[in-house]
Amino acid sequence: MEKEQVGTFTMPGLGFGTLGNIGDAGSALVEAALAEGYRHIDTSRYYGNEEAVGKGLERSSVPRGDVWLTTKLLHPKTPPMPDIIGELNESLRRLRTDYVDLLLIHWPNPGVSLEWALGEFAALRECGKARAIGVSNFPTALLRRALDLVADLATNQVEYHPYLDQRAVLDLVRERGLVLTAHSPLARGAVLNDPVLRKIAEQRQWSVAQVALRWLVQQERVVAIPGAQSVEQLRENLKVLSITLTSDEMAAISSLARGTRIVDPPHRPEWD
């Protein structure tokens, strides 16, 4: 599996984003993803499925040490979290593990001190409850602030797909040795009828989703975490690790950027 270096660790280049996968069905999909070959599972307290993810991990025959597990805290729509250590302990209990590989601030929040939050996260990393720490949904200005506080953050997880140019974030991530983790990599389905993507897919006999995902993971310092609602989708997504786009195809897909942002809630920061 393709991987990106994160400090002294390596993050698998394609993960399973579990948003929307809840209950027993969610657990079964996590277990199936690991059986199919995934080694990167992404969740969040806000998703309400840490327990389902934990059950899937526990049922899997894949050793815990072989899985890159990410969760997130501090979503503006969750209750205030003054005790971050206690909150992560609760996440670990639900996930049925004693550490996460990556802990992220889910969204920037003007009501929460970034200095305090990252200080707490750094302490959790120091004591081994999180191997790496990072942020999510941070534009470049806020990412620079975060890096001034903790210089060795692992990733910025942001919306990234062919319709949204993230060049500014990418340039900063590459300059500072982070990884960009692409959430909503298919723009919640918006890219699936694109004529350019469809033409490439037809010529290659791939799916449009595979073309869009390959475009992401083929880029330097980019990891993608597509979701899935079935084992077949999991399998189809995983196939992108065994295909390659030409430089002309990569350029044609990059030219599709039109500023389409799917995840743009009221609590959003000032985007690039």
TIVO-453609 format. One record per residue: residue number from 1; residue in one letter; y, x, z of N, C-alpha, C in turn. Coordinates in Angstrom, 3 decimals, always signed. Last residue first. Layout:
NUM, a, Y, X, Z, Y, X, Z, Y, X, Z
...
***
This chain:
272, d, +29.804, -9.175, +2.343, +30.368, -8.210, +1.405, +30.794, -8.933, +0.127
271, w, +30.677, -11.926, +4.571, +29.779, -11.181, +3.693, +30.537, -10.154, +2.856
270, e, +31.313, -12.381, +7.783, +32.066, -12.236, +6.524, +31.255, -11.333, +5.608
269, p, +28.404, -14.182, +9.062, +29.504, -13.217, +9.163, +30.320, -13.239, +7.875
268, r, +27.511, -17.621, +9.801, +27.450, -16.410, +8.966, +28.608, -15.476, +9.288
267, h, +27.286, -20.039, +11.026, +27.462, -18.869, +11.889, +27.392, -17.563, +11.107
266, p, +26.781, -21.875, +8.961, +28.124, -21.831, +9.568, +28.355, -20.601, +10.428
265, p, +24.680, -20.010, +6.575, +24.945, -21.008, +7.614, +26.364, -20.894, +8.182
264, d, +23.272, -19.294, +4.047, +24.706, -19.131, +4.280, +25.176, -20.141, +5.334
263, v, +20.941, -18.462, +1.962, +21.046, -18.550, +3.426, +22.488, -18.239, +3.805
262, i, +21.526, -18.137, -0.750, +20.785, -19.316, -0.302, +20.959, -19.541, +1.201
261, r, +23.884, -17.178, -2.980, +23.419, -16.916, -1.615, +22.802, -18.194, -1.073
260, t, +24.614, -15.773, -5.989, +23.926, -16.909, -5.379, +23.381, -16.521, -4.013
259, g, +25.839, -13.814, -7.498, +26.447, -14.189, -6.224, +25.803, -15.377, -5.545
258, r, +24.422, -13.083, -9.656, +25.525, -14.011, -9.893, +26.153, -14.504, -8.595
257, a, +22.291, -10.851, -11.335, +23.049, -11.140, -10.116, +24.264, -12.004, -10.432
256, l, +20.957, -10.029, -13.581, +20.977, -11.463, -13.303, +21.839, -11.835, -12.107
255, s, +20.659, -7.341, -13.869, +21.834, -7.944, -14.505, +21.951, -9.438, -14.223
254, s, +18.185, -6.765, -12.801, +19.373, -6.452, -12.000, +20.618, -7.129, -12.561
253, i, +16.599, -7.412, -15.011, +16.548, -8.255, -13.813, +17.777, -8.017, -12.937
252, a, +17.261, -5.327, -16.729, +17.480, -6.713, -17.153, +17.483, -7.658, -15.956
251, a, +16.403, -3.107, -15.253, +17.829, -3.280, -15.547, +18.134, -4.718, -15.942
250, m, +13.617, -3.527, -15.237, +14.353, -3.452, -13.969, +15.837, -3.718, -14.203
249, e, +13.144, -3.328, -17.996, +12.890, -4.598, -17.299, +13.632, -4.636, -15.961
248, d, +13.800, -0.645, -18.401, +14.546, -1.692, -19.106, +14.361, -3.047, -18.441
247, s, +11.868, +0.619, -16.835, +13.280, +0.763, -16.468, +14.130, -0.284, -17.162
246, t, +9.089, -1.660, -16.266, +9.759, -0.570, -16.977, +11.214, -0.485, -16.524
245, l, +7.188, -2.305, -13.286, +8.150, -2.732, -14.301, +8.731, -1.509, -14.998
244, t, +3.785, -2.355, -12.331, +5.038, -1.603, -12.422, +5.894, -2.186, -13.541
243, i, +1.238, -3.227, -9.873, +1.889, -3.344, -11.174, +3.217, -2.594, -11.149
242, s, +0.222, -3.355, -7.349, -0.592, -2.651, -8.342, -0.007, -2.770, -9.752
241, l, +1.770, -4.879, -5.757, +1.654, -3.472, -5.384, +0.849, -2.669, -6.402
240, v, +1.516, -7.449, -6.527, +2.690, -6.723, -7.042, +2.617, -5.237, -6.699
239, k, -0.593, -8.656, -5.228, -0.880, -7.979, -6.500, +0.307, -7.178, -7.024
238, l, +0.424, -10.103, -3.134, -0.070, -8.755, -2.855, -0.340, -7.964, -4.137
237, n, +0.965, -12.585, -4.269, +2.074, -11.714, -3.851, +1.608, -10.267, -3.682
236, e, -1.633, -13.557, -4.638, -0.780, -13.324, -5.801, +0.374, -12.389, -5.441
235, r, -2.517, -13.794, -1.965, -3.190, -12.888, -2.895, -2.296, -12.539, -4.082
234, l, -0.749, -15.734, -0.965, -0.846, -14.421, -0.334, -1.446, -13.407, -1.300
233, q, -1.430, -17.873, -2.630, -0.095, -17.277, -2.711, -0.080, -15.889, -2.081
232, e, -4.041, -18.327, -1.676, -3.833, -17.937, -3.069, -2.452, -17.309, -3.264
231, v, -3.601, -19.176, +0.906, -4.255, -17.880, +0.716, -4.041, -17.404, -0.709
230, s, -0.311, -20.637, +1.228, -1.741, -20.700, +0.952, -2.290, -19.288, +0.811
229, q, +2.328, -20.259, +1.533, +1.789, -21.482, +2.126, +0.290, -21.620, +1.892
228, a, +4.446, -17.516, +2.279, +3.293, -18.066, +1.557, +2.824, -19.304, +2.305
227, g, +7.298, -15.308, +1.819, +6.470, -16.245, +2.552, +5.291, -16.674, +1.710
226, p, +7.983, -11.794, +1.400, +7.858, -13.163, +0.907, +7.024, -14.018, +1.842
225, i, +9.566, -9.316, +2.150, +8.713, -10.115, +3.031, +8.660, -11.567, +2.531
224, a, +9.980, -5.966, +0.928, +10.104, -7.414, +0.742, +9.132, -8.153, +1.654
223, v, +12.031, -3.086, +1.133, +10.790, -3.736, +1.541, +10.998, -5.238, +1.362
222, v, +13.566, -0.265, -0.252, +13.538, -1.729, -0.170, +12.121, -2.193, +0.154
221, r, +13.900, +2.413, -0.944, +14.310, +1.967, +0.391, +14.402, +0.451, +0.510
220, e, +14.103, +1.902, -4.426, +14.100, +2.859, -3.325, +14.636, +2.224, -2.051
219, q, +12.251, -0.771, -5.915, +13.515, -0.107, -5.610, +13.368, +0.816, -4.396
218, q, +9.923, -2.126, -6.047, +10.005, -0.920, -6.872, +11.294, -0.146, -6.621
217, v, +10.295, -4.387, -4.606, +9.551, -3.304, -3.953, +9.562, -2.024, -4.777
216, l, +11.884, -5.966, -6.494, +12.350, -5.555, -5.173, +11.615, -4.323, -4.670
215, w, +10.279, -6.301, -8.739, +11.629, -5.754, -8.898, +12.173, -5.253, -7.556
214, r, +8.131, -7.639, -7.608, +7.951, -6.248, -8.034, +9.297, -5.559, -8.216
213, l, +9.283, -10.143, -7.190, +8.875, -9.334, -6.037, +8.697, -7.873, -6.420
212, a, +9.685, -10.995, -9.832, +10.820, -10.878, -8.913, +10.484, -10.001, -7.716
211, v, +7.022, -10.948, -10.820, +8.066, -10.145, -11.455, +9.217, -9.916, -10.484
210, q, +5.791, -12.822, -9.133, +5.342, -11.419, -9.114, +6.386, -10.505, -9.747
209, a, +7.113, -15.154, -9.890, +7.244, -14.650, -8.517, +6.840, -13.180, -8.441
208, v, +6.167, -15.471, -12.458, +7.583, -15.157, -12.267, +7.802, -14.595, -10.871
207, s, +2.978, -13.793, -12.926, +3.791, -14.953, -12.540, +5.247, -14.513, -12.403
206, w, +2.014, -12.039, -15.960, +2.179, -12.142, -14.516, +2.849, -13.473, -14.215
205, q, +1.929, -11.265, -18.597, +0.889, -12.145, -18.058, +0.832, -12.065, -16.529
204, r, +4.008, -9.960, -19.732, +3.111, -9.162, -18.877, +1.894, -9.945, -18.385
203, q, +5.295, -11.984, -21.111, +4.898, -10.771, -21.826, +3.867, -9.971, -21.045
202, e, +5.782, -13.787, -19.023, +4.908, -14.173, -20.134, +4.402, -12.939, -20.878
201, a, +7.561, -12.301, -17.436, +6.293, -12.765, -16.881, +5.305, -13.123, -17.994
200, i, +9.724, -11.982, -19.154, +8.992, -10.797, -18.698, +7.612, -11.200, -18.187
199, k, +10.420, -14.718, -19.370, +10.041, -13.957, -20.561, +9.245, -12.712, -20.178
198, r, +11.099, -15.368, -16.736, +9.974, -16.054, -17.384, +9.486, -15.269, -18.608
197, l, +13.352, -13.795, -16.331, +12.149, -13.540, -15.532, +10.919, -14.177, -16.181
196, v, +15.019, -15.070, -18.194, +14.739, -13.638, -18.298, +13.461, -13.290, -17.534
195, p, +15.109, -17.786, -17.282, +14.527, -17.433, -18.579, +14.207, -15.952, -18.742
194, d, +14.076, -18.895, -14.086, +15.018, -18.067, -14.833, +14.391, -17.622, -16.163
193, n, +12.626, -20.379, -12.364, +12.792, -20.919, -13.712, +13.742, -20.091, -14.563
192, l, +12.707, -18.994, -9.959, +11.416, -19.175, -10.622, +11.509, -19.754, -12.027
191, v, +14.890, -18.650, -8.362, +14.731, -17.717, -9.493, +13.525, -18.048, -10.370
190, a, +14.707, -20.525, -6.305, +15.768, -20.682, -7.308, +15.572, -19.785, -8.523
189, g, +12.909, -20.172, -4.230, +12.423, -20.778, -5.470, +13.449, -20.859, -6.581
188, r, +14.395, -18.848, -2.304, +13.796, -20.151, -1.984, +13.397, -20.906, -3.253
187, a, +14.747, -16.385, -3.546, +15.893, -17.301, -3.412, +15.415, -18.735, -3.170
186, l, +12.672, -14.742, -3.233, +12.621, -15.589, -4.433, +13.756, -16.602, -4.424
185, p, +13.142, -13.507, -0.806, +13.106, -12.676, -2.013, +12.994, -13.457, -3.320
184, s, +14.002, -14.014, +1.906, +14.272, -14.981, +0.822, +14.201, -14.289, -0.544
183, h, +14.700, -10.576, +2.827, +14.182, -11.913, +3.109, +14.646, -12.865, +1.995
182, a, +14.071, -7.263, +2.506, +14.558, -8.411, +1.732, +13.892, -9.699, +2.195
181, t, +15.250, -4.639, +4.290, +14.142, -5.592, +4.252, +14.654, -6.880, +3.621
180, l, +16.200, -1.458, +3.619, +16.634, -2.839, +3.452, +15.378, -3.698, +3.373
179, v, +16.063, +1.217, +5.931, +15.373, +0.440, +4.906, +16.057, -0.924, +4.819
178, l, +18.126, +4.178, +6.397, +17.492, +2.937, +6.821, +16.661, +2.375, +5.672
177, g, +19.637, +6.440, +5.757, +18.201, +6.575, +6.002, +17.515, +5.355, +6.566
176, r, +22.260, +6.288, +4.998, +21.988, +6.520, +6.414, +20.499, +6.543, +6.753
175, e, +22.205, +5.826, +2.260, +22.998, +6.941, +2.778, +22.585, +7.306, +4.192
174, r, +20.718, +3.486, +2.130, +20.169, +4.729, +1.586, +20.901, +5.950, +2.115
173, v, +22.505, +1.704, +3.372, +21.147, +1.884, +3.893, +20.558, +3.212, +3.415
172, l, +24.699, +1.857, +1.636, +24.826, +2.308, +3.021, +23.463, +2.587, +3.640
171, d, +23.595, +0.809, -0.732, +24.181, +2.148, -0.734, +24.273, +2.701, +0.688
170, l, +22.794, -1.767, +0.126, +21.814, -0.783, -0.319, +22.363, +0.635, -0.268
169, v, +25.265, -2.994, +0.618, +24.320, -2.787, +1.716, +23.304, -1.708, +1.345
168, a, +26.271, -2.937, -2.025, +27.012, -2.314, -0.925, +26.092, -2.021, +0.256
167, r, +24.320, -4.352, -3.550, +24.574, -2.940, -3.793, +25.276, -2.274, -2.615
166, q, +23.146, -6.832, -3.716, +23.324, -6.254, -2.385, +23.603, -4.747, -2.506
165, d, +23.508, -9.681, -5.599, +23.726, -8.234, -5.605, +23.964, -7.747, -4.176
164, l, +21.306, -12.175, -6.224, +22.280, -11.731, -5.221, +22.364, -10.209, -5.209
163, y, +19.279, -12.842, -7.948, +20.551, -13.550, -8.098, +21.627, -13.090, -7.123
162, p, +16.981, -11.386, -7.221, +17.688, -11.068, -8.468, +19.040, -11.751, -8.645
161, h, +17.559, -10.859, -3.643, +16.757, -11.353, -4.764, +17.546, -11.113, -6.044
160, y, +17.952, -10.938, -0.232, +18.050, -10.094, -1.431, +17.056, -10.589, -2.466
159, e, +19.194, -11.228, +2.990, +18.801, -11.957, +1.792, +18.987, -11.055, +0.569
158, v, +18.143, -8.529, +5.153, +19.146, -9.390, +4.531, +18.533, -10.157, +3.364
157, q, +17.733, -6.398, +7.742, +17.008, -7.430, +6.996, +18.027, -8.435, +6.469
156, n, +18.037, -3.109, +8.025, +18.897, -4.285, +7.988, +18.157, -5.300, +7.128
155, t, +16.281, -0.713, +10.100, +16.428, -1.599, +8.943, +17.559, -2.584, +9.138
154, a, +16.461, +1.190, +12.200, +15.403, +1.273, +11.190, +15.705, +0.474, +9.938
153, l, +19.018, +3.300, +13.608, +18.439, +1.981, +13.370, +17.467, +2.067, +12.190
152, d, +20.204, +5.671, +14.653, +18.886, +5.698, +14.008, +18.238, +4.310, +13.954
151, a, +22.604, +5.367, +15.987, +22.621, +5.993, +14.659, +21.293, +5.885, +13.922
150, v, +24.177, +2.977, +17.543, +22.808, +3.516, +17.515, +22.592, +4.063, +16.113
149, l, +26.962, +2.817, +17.083, +26.425, +2.636, +18.429, +25.015, +3.216, +18.563
148, d, +27.322, +3.185, +14.416, +28.143, +3.992, +15.313, +27.617, +3.928, +16.746
147, l, +25.672, +1.192, +13.486, +25.215, +2.568, +13.366, +26.069, +3.536, +14.174
146, a, +27.293, -1.029, +13.950, +26.015, -0.909, +14.652, +25.512, +0.535, +14.626
145, r, +29.386, -0.494, +12.181, +29.642, -0.578, +13.621, +28.359, -0.380, +14.406
144, r, +27.945, -0.682, +9.768, +28.577, +0.587, +10.157, +28.880, +0.605, +11.649
143, l, +27.292, -3.388, +9.867, +26.219, -2.396, +9.923, +26.777, -1.027, +10.295
142, l, +29.766, -4.570, +9.570, +29.077, -4.697, +10.855, +27.935, -3.695, +10.977
141, a, +30.264, -3.784, +6.913, +31.223, -3.457, +7.970, +30.556, -3.522, +9.340
140, t, +28.055, -4.816, +5.431, +28.228, -3.372, +5.618, +29.184, -3.032, +6.752
139, p, +26.486, -7.588, +7.213, +27.190, -6.989, +6.081, +27.533, -5.534, +6.402
138, f, +23.381, -8.434, +8.548, +24.610, -7.686, +8.825, +25.230, -7.212, +7.506
137, n, +20.861, -9.654, +8.716, +22.014, -10.413, +8.229, +23.345, -9.760, +8.583
136, s, +19.669, -7.766, +11.441, +19.381, -8.681, +10.345, +20.643, -9.455, +10.000
135, v, +18.701, -4.519, +12.731, +19.545, -5.707, +12.674, +19.134, -6.562, +11.481
134, g, +16.477, -2.669, +14.916, +17.367, -2.822, +13.783, +18.137, -4.122, +13.864
133, i, +14.054, -0.325, +16.223, +14.989, -1.433, +16.374, +15.909, -1.484, +15.156
132, a, +10.648, +0.545, +17.012, +11.869, +0.740, +16.248, +12.745, -0.487, +16.428
131, r, +8.859, -0.150, +18.994, +8.797, +1.205, +18.431, +10.062, +1.541, +17.654
130, a, +9.322, -1.698, +22.028, +9.643, -1.793, +20.603, +9.631, -0.379, +20.044
129, k, +8.398, -0.821, +24.419, +8.116, -2.216, +24.078, +8.469, -2.533, +22.628
128, g, +9.074, +1.764, +25.186, +7.891, +1.562, +24.378, +7.553, +0.126, +24.026
127, c, +11.401, +2.452, +26.430, +10.252, +2.185, +27.308, +9.001, +1.782, +26.535
126, e, +13.093, +2.755, +24.243, +12.837, +3.907, +25.112, +11.598, +3.685, +25.978
125, r, +13.291, +0.159, +23.309, +12.622, +1.170, +22.493, +12.222, +2.359, +23.359
124, l, +14.741, -0.913, +25.362, +13.398, -1.434, +25.105, +12.596, -0.477, +24.220
123, a, +17.108, +0.489, +25.038, +16.346, +0.665, +26.276, +14.912, +0.171, +26.101
122, a, +17.937, -0.523, +22.596, +17.608, +0.903, +22.687, +16.791, +1.183, +23.945
121, f, +18.491, -3.163, +23.357, +17.414, -2.897, +22.409, +16.974, -1.433, +22.482
120, e, +20.695, -2.722, +25.031, +19.473, -3.316, +25.575, +18.277, -3.035, +24.662
119, g, +22.466, -1.684, +23.128, +22.108, -0.890, +24.297, +20.818, -1.393, +24.930
118, l, +22.727, -3.844, +21.437, +22.034, -2.658, +20.942, +21.663, -1.708, +22.076
117, a, +24.096, -5.586, +23.215, +22.814, -5.960, +22.613, +22.050, -4.731, +22.139
116, w, +26.488, -4.178, +23.874, +25.524, -4.567, +24.911, +24.150, -4.808, +24.300
115, e, +27.640, -3.932, +21.333, +27.369, -2.734, +22.133, +26.332, -3.034, +23.211
114, l, +27.981, -6.577, +20.625, +27.053, -5.756, +19.854, +26.682, -4.503, +20.634
113, s, +28.211, -9.304, +22.700, +28.649, -7.923, +22.516, +27.596, -7.120, +21.763
112, v, +28.471, -12.456, +21.320, +27.554, -11.522, +21.974, +28.015, -10.107, +21.669
111, g, +30.156, -13.945, +19.784, +30.070, -14.265, +21.198, +29.149, -13.358, +21.986
110, p, +29.770, -13.153, +17.165, +30.986, -12.702, +17.850, +30.971, -12.960, +19.351
109, n, +26.752, -12.043, +16.075, +27.342, -13.175, +16.794, +28.575, -12.678, +17.537
108, p, +24.330, -11.412, +13.529, +25.504, -10.986, +14.300, +26.160, -12.219, +14.907
107, w, +20.920, -12.379, +14.009, +22.213, -12.594, +13.343, +23.307, -11.941, +14.176
106, h, +18.760, -10.980, +15.260, +18.536, -11.897, +14.146, +19.810, -12.178, +13.337
105, i, +18.054, -7.739, +15.902, +19.066, -8.746, +16.206, +19.069, -9.710, +15.023
104, l, +14.547, -6.882, +15.967, +15.818, -7.048, +15.269, +16.753, -8.016, +15.986
103, l, +12.031, -4.553, +16.424, +12.781, -5.627, +17.071, +14.167, -5.682, +16.442
102, l, +8.889, -3.446, +15.412, +10.298, -3.551, +15.067, +10.906, -4.766, +15.743
101, d, +6.457, -3.452, +16.616, +6.819, -2.266, +15.843, +8.302, -2.256, +15.520
100, v, +6.138, -4.485, +20.004, +6.365, -4.800, +18.593, +6.742, -3.509, +17.889
99, y, +3.599, -4.540, +22.574, +4.760, -3.945, +21.914, +4.930, -4.577, +20.546
98, d, +1.411, -5.795, +23.542, +2.288, -5.190, +24.539, +3.461, -4.443, +23.905
97, t, +0.494, -9.133, +22.485, +0.539, -7.687, +22.295, +1.454, -7.105, +23.352
96, r, +0.764, -11.884, +21.963, -0.484, -11.327, +22.492, -0.597, -9.824, +22.210
95, l, +2.994, -13.280, +21.374, +2.391, -12.522, +20.282, +1.088, -11.833, +20.682
94, r, +3.672, -14.260, +23.862, +3.295, -15.203, +22.808, +2.562, -14.488, +21.669
93, r, +4.284, -11.849, +25.156, +3.236, -12.728, +25.699, +2.744, -13.677, +24.613
92, l, +6.388, -10.956, +23.600, +5.151, -10.178, +23.624, +3.997, -11.015, +24.164
91, s, +8.304, -12.890, +24.251, +7.819, -12.782, +22.880, +6.486, -12.029, +22.836
90, e, +8.635, -12.232, +26.955, +8.129, -13.563, +26.587, +7.599, -13.553, +25.156
89, n, +9.692, -9.685, +26.702, +8.408, -9.851, +27.388, +7.789, -11.210, +27.053
88, l, +12.094, -10.370, +25.521, +11.091, -9.668, +24.724, +9.728, -9.754, +25.392
87, e, +13.276, -11.652, +27.739, +13.036, -12.387, +26.498, +12.001, -11.686, +25.629
86, g, +13.485, -9.588, +29.611, +12.650, -10.753, +29.902, +12.304, -11.537, +28.645
85, i, +15.291, -7.987, +28.208, +13.971, -7.463, +28.569, +13.012, -8.607, +28.855
84, i, +17.519, -9.643, +28.066, +16.806, -9.299, +26.838, +15.411, -8.752, +27.141
83, d, +19.016, -11.873, +29.636, +17.946, -10.968, +30.068, +17.084, -10.625, +28.857
82, p, +20.728, -13.584, +28.343, +21.308, -12.482, +29.123, +20.278, -11.454, +29.574
81, m, +20.740, -15.383, +25.867, +19.673, -14.489, +26.316, +20.262, -13.329, +27.115
80, p, +21.334, -18.850, +25.145, +21.824, -17.511, +25.510, +20.711, -16.677, +26.139
79, p, +18.994, -20.477, +22.863, +19.760, -20.411, +24.104, +20.257, -18.994, +24.383
78, t, +19.592, -20.201, +19.289, +18.705, -20.179, +20.445, +19.555, -20.116, +21.716
77, k, +21.447, -19.980, +17.299, +20.988, -21.325, +17.624, +19.965, -21.363, +18.753
76, p, +21.922, -17.241, +16.908, +22.982, -18.071, +17.499, +22.531, -19.481, +17.891
75, h, +19.271, -15.167, +17.983, +19.746, -16.091, +16.959, +20.801, -16.994, +17.597
74, l, +18.094, -13.163, +19.645, +19.553, -13.343, +19.560, +19.994, -14.115, +18.317
73, l, +15.313, -11.445, +18.050, +15.939, -12.191, +19.134, +17.423, -12.374, +18.812
72, k, +12.325, -11.050, +16.142, +13.787, -11.031, +16.236, +14.237, -11.880, +17.415
71, t, +9.573, -8.856, +15.200, +10.143, -10.113, +15.669, +11.636, -9.922, +15.882
70, t, +6.990, -7.355, +13.297, +8.425, -7.498, +13.545, +8.708, -8.844, +14.186
69, l, +4.390, -5.099, +13.067, +4.781, -6.424, +13.551, +6.259, -6.433, +13.909
68, w, +2.101, -3.564, +11.180, +3.535, -3.465, +11.480, +4.022, -4.872, +11.811
67, v, -1.148, -2.641, +12.160, -0.258, -3.725, +11.720, +1.176, -3.432, +12.130
66, d, -2.857, -0.888, +13.300, -2.728, -0.807, +11.842, -1.723, -1.820, +11.295
65, g, -3.048, -1.472, +15.964, -2.316, -0.280, +15.594, -2.124, -0.106, +14.100
64, r, -4.801, -3.670, +16.009, -3.369, -3.874, +16.229, -2.557, -2.672, +15.767
63, p, -7.297, -3.698, +13.450, -6.778, -3.172, +14.719, -5.260, -3.362, +14.823
62, v, -8.542, -6.649, +12.071, -7.702, -5.480, +11.815, -7.139, -4.974, +13.148
61, s, -9.774, -8.995, +12.551, -10.565, -7.797, +12.836, -9.772, -6.524, +12.594
60, s, -7.853, -11.598, +14.133, -8.113, -10.682, +13.033, -8.976, -9.508, +13.484
59, r, -7.165, -12.978, +16.385, -8.417, -13.355, +15.720, -8.810, -12.366, +14.620
58, e, -4.692, -11.877, +17.010, -5.805, -11.708, +17.945, -7.142, -12.003, +17.274
57, l, -3.112, -12.727, +14.873, -3.329, -11.293, +15.098, -4.560, -11.063, +15.973
56, g, -3.175, -15.479, +15.325, -3.719, -14.921, +14.095, -4.013, -13.444, +14.217
55, k, -1.884, -15.617, +17.798, -3.285, -16.055, +17.699, -3.935, -15.496, +16.445
54, g, +0.667, -14.692, +17.053, -0.148, -13.951, +18.014, -1.616, -14.332, +17.960
53, v, +1.509, -16.755, +15.387, +1.324, -15.418, +14.837, +0.419, -14.597, +15.757
52, a, +1.701, -18.791, +17.304, +0.767, -18.934, +16.177, +0.480, -17.574, +15.543
51, e, +3.730, -17.717, +18.906, +2.404, -17.970, +19.479, +1.352, -18.100, +18.380
50, e, +5.890, -17.620, +17.172, +5.349, -16.365, +17.702, +3.951, -16.570, +18.276
49, n, +7.190, -19.759, +16.025, +5.779, -19.548, +15.672, +5.210, -18.241, +16.203
48, g, +9.901, -20.287, +16.011, +9.030, -21.136, +16.819, +7.549, -20.931, +16.549
47, y, +11.875, -18.873, +14.792, +10.926, -19.574, +13.930, +10.010, -20.517, +14.707
46, y, +13.242, -17.547, +16.811, +13.850, -18.744, +16.234, +12.863, -19.530, +15.364
45, r, +11.732, -15.280, +17.242, +11.743, -16.315, +18.274, +12.256, -17.628, +17.690
44, s, +9.975, -14.375, +14.259, +11.205, -14.435, +15.052, +11.031, -15.467, +16.150
43, t, +8.121, -12.168, +12.015, +8.381, -13.442, +12.676, +9.694, -13.362, +13.447
42, d, +6.058, -10.543, +9.722, +7.430, -10.739, +10.185, +7.598, -12.130, +10.785
41, i, +3.699, -8.027, +9.241, +3.899, -9.434, +9.587, +5.284, -9.587, +10.223
40, h, +1.838, -5.947, +7.383, +3.226, -6.121, +7.815, +3.441, -7.622, +8.002
39, r, -0.412, -5.564, +5.961, -0.314, -4.829, +7.223, +1.100, -4.920, +7.793
38, y, -2.714, -7.332, +3.889, -1.362, -7.172, +4.438, -1.433, -6.396, +5.747
37, g, -5.337, -7.808, +3.136, -4.815, -6.449, +3.019, -3.394, -6.256, +3.487
36, e, -6.698, -10.106, +3.676, -6.436, -9.803, +2.261, -5.869, -8.405, +2.067
35, a, -6.673, -10.162, +6.432, -7.965, -9.998, +5.764, -7.782, -9.608, +4.296
34, l, -3.967, -10.691, +6.849, -4.519, -9.406, +7.279, -5.857, -9.135, +6.604
33, a, -3.876, -13.290, +5.815, -3.042, -12.228, +5.241, -3.595, -10.857, +5.605
32, a, -5.598, -14.662, +7.549, -5.975, -14.483, +6.148, -5.179, -13.363, +5.497
31, e, -4.079, -14.612, +9.901, -5.414, -13.990, +9.886, -5.857, -13.714, +8.451
30, v, -1.891, -16.075, +8.954, -1.711, -14.699, +9.429, -3.044, -13.965, +9.407
29, l, -3.169, -18.512, +8.390, -2.563, -17.744, +7.305, -2.306, -16.298, +7.716
28, a, -3.971, -19.331, +10.931, -4.986, -19.071, +9.911, -4.417, -18.249, +8.762
27, s, -1.515, -19.740, +12.166, -2.422, -18.707, +12.675, -3.444, -18.319, +11.612
26, g, -0.622, -21.922, +10.646, +0.109, -20.665, +10.641, -0.746, -19.512, +11.119
25, a, -2.493, -23.831, +11.376, -2.410, -23.420, +9.973, -1.667, -22.096, +9.841
24, d, -1.918, -24.153, +14.083, -3.197, -23.569, +13.690, -3.183, -23.095, +12.245
23, g, +1.675, -23.508, +14.137, +0.431, -24.108, +14.597, -0.813, -23.403, +14.098
22, i, +3.499, -22.607, +11.097, +3.375, -22.923, +12.522, +1.972, -23.445, +12.840
21, n, +5.559, -21.233, +8.951, +4.115, -21.243, +9.200, +3.875, -21.413, +10.700
20, g, +8.286, -20.970, +8.773, +7.685, -22.221, +8.325, +6.197, -22.326, +8.556
19, l, +8.198, -17.519, +8.312, +9.060, -18.681, +8.530, +8.399, -19.931, +7.951
18, t, +6.759, -15.165, +7.919, +6.049, -16.333, +8.443, +6.931, -17.542, +8.725
17, g, +6.268, -12.907, +5.395, +7.315, -13.564, +6.167, +6.831, -14.933, +6.606
16, f, +4.361, -10.194, +5.069, +4.214, -11.653, +5.080, +5.292, -12.218, +5.989
15, g, +5.450, -7.367, +3.042, +4.999, -8.035, +4.252, +4.817, -9.521, +4.040
14, l, +5.399, -4.282, +1.488, +5.323, -5.723, +1.281, +4.760, -6.354, +2.537
13, g, +5.478, -1.665, +2.404, +6.506, -2.120, +1.482, +6.488, -3.596, +1.166
12, p, +5.118, -0.803, +5.846, +4.511, -1.268, +4.598, +5.541, -1.951, +3.703
11, m, +6.847, +1.895, +7.198, +6.811, +0.442, +7.134, +6.161, +0.025, +5.811
10, t, +6.128, +4.628, +9.252, +6.138, +4.114, +7.890, +5.978, +2.603, +7.920
9, f, +8.088, +6.675, +11.554, +7.102, +5.655, +11.225, +7.162, +5.310, +9.736
8, t, +10.152, +8.267, +12.249, +8.837, +8.901, +12.274, +7.725, +7.925, +11.891
7, g, +12.299, +6.588, +10.192, +12.236, +7.597, +11.239, +10.901, +8.311, +11.161
6, v, +10.480, +5.121, +8.018, +11.461, +4.636, +8.992, +11.404, +5.589, +10.178
5, q, +9.552, +5.142, +4.644, +9.662, +5.908, +5.883, +10.784, +5.357, +6.750
4, e, +7.654, +2.610, +3.156, +8.952, +3.261, +3.283, +9.006, +3.951, +4.632
3, k, +4.819, +2.205, +0.940, +5.439, +2.245, +2.259, +6.798, +2.910, +2.166
2, e, +2.241, +0.482, -0.812, +3.510, +1.207, -0.829, +4.166, +1.117, +0.541
1, m, -1.200, +0.839, +0.000, +0.000, +0.000, +0.000, +1.248, +0.873, +0.000
***
